Amino acid sequence: MNAVVANASVLVVEDDDIVRRLLAEYLETHSHVTVESARDGVEALHQISTKPYDVIVLDIMMPKMSGVDLLDSLAALRRDPSVQSLRSLPAVLVVTSVSDGEVPDRVLAERCPELVRGVFRKPLELQALADEVRRHLR
């Protein structure tokens, strides 16, 4: 098991309340990190612009602002020198219920290659997700 990084933080962005709480609790317990959450891309964008995160677990299908739109916004913010929290990029782990046939992993990863580090399909294998979160902690 990788050593736990002090003060490591993860943001879980998921519109389903039950799934969001489950992911946050599981990652706190199994990855030993501080986990915050957001209900949609708009809420997540606000949090990301004010605080740095090591890893973002991002659902794609959400109301208000989808995960893809959030990735596009993060890429734009990255180019804005006034946004200090994106100086070091978080690793983004995409979570989606959309099948690989509908939206291949490659398409999701290529959308924002400097951010997307992995794609997980629902139903999730929670231990694999926790392992991947730990792998990307700085």
N, C-alpha and C positions, 0 to 999 in steps of 0.2 A: 504494500500500500504506500502511496506517495505521502511524504510528510505534509502535514497540514500547514498552509500558509497563514501566518498571523494576519488578522484583519481582512481576510479574503471575503469578498461579498458577491452575491449572486442575485440577479433580478429575474423573477419568474413572471412572464407576461402571458396571461391566459384569461380568456373571458369567462370560462366556466368556473364558478366559485368553488365547486367541490374539487375539480381537477387542480385548480390553482393552489388550494389549501393542501391537498395531498402532496403535490410536487414540492411545495415549500417545506412542509414538515419532513418529508422523506429526505430531501437534500440537506436540511439542517442536521438531521440525525445521522445520515450515512456519509455525507461529505464534510461534515464538521465545519460549516461555513455560516456566515450570517446571510439570511435569505430575506429579501424584501419582495413585494409583489405589486403588479399593476394589472388592472382589469382590461386594458386595451392599449393600443399604440399611442394614443394621445397622452394618457397618464404615464406610460413608460417613457415617452419622449421627454416629458417634464422632469421625471426622476433622473434620467440619464444625463440631461443637460446640466443638472445641479450637483451630481455626485458620480464619481467613477465606480464602475463595476468591473469585476474580473471576468465574469461570465454572465451572459444573458440567455435564458431559456425562453424561446420565442415561439408562440403559437402563430400560425399563418392566417387562419380564418377567424377574424374578429370584427366586431362592429366598429364604427367611427373611423378607425385607422387600422388597416390590415398589417400583418407582419411584414409583407413585402413593401408596403408603403413606409413602414417604420425603418426598414433597411435602407430604402432610398433616402429618407430624411436623415438618417445617421451618416450616410455617405456625404450628404450635403453639409451637415453640421461639422463633419470632420475637416472640411475645407475652410471653416469659419474660425479665424484665430482667436476670437473672443470666447469660444467655448473651451474652457480649460479641462473639463472632465473627459474630453475625448482625445486628449493628447496621446494616451496609450489606449489602443483599441481593445475593447472587450472581445472575448471569443463568443460568438453567437452559435447556440445549438438550436436549430429549428425543430419544432414539434408540430406535426400536422396529421390530420385524419385523411387528407387527400392521398389517393393511391399514387404509387410511383409511376403507374401508367398514365395518370392524368397530369401530374407534374413531377417529372423525374428529379432525383436528388441533384443531378448535374445542373439542371436549370436553376434550382434554388441556390446552390453553391456559387454558380457563375453570376447570379444577380448582384452579389456584393462579396466578391472573393476575399477582400481584405478583412471581412468580419465573420462570414459563415464558416464554421469549423466542423459541422456535422449535421445530419438530418436524421430525426427519429420519427418513425411512423406510429400512430396510435393503432391498437392498444400498445402502450409503452412498456418497455422492459426497464423498470425503474432502476435496477442495479446497474445496467449498462449506461444509463443516463448519468447516474451518480458517479460512476467510474470516469466517464468522459468529462464531467464537471471538474473532478479532482485533477485530471490530466492537464487541464487548461489554467489552473490556478498559478498565479505568478509568485 
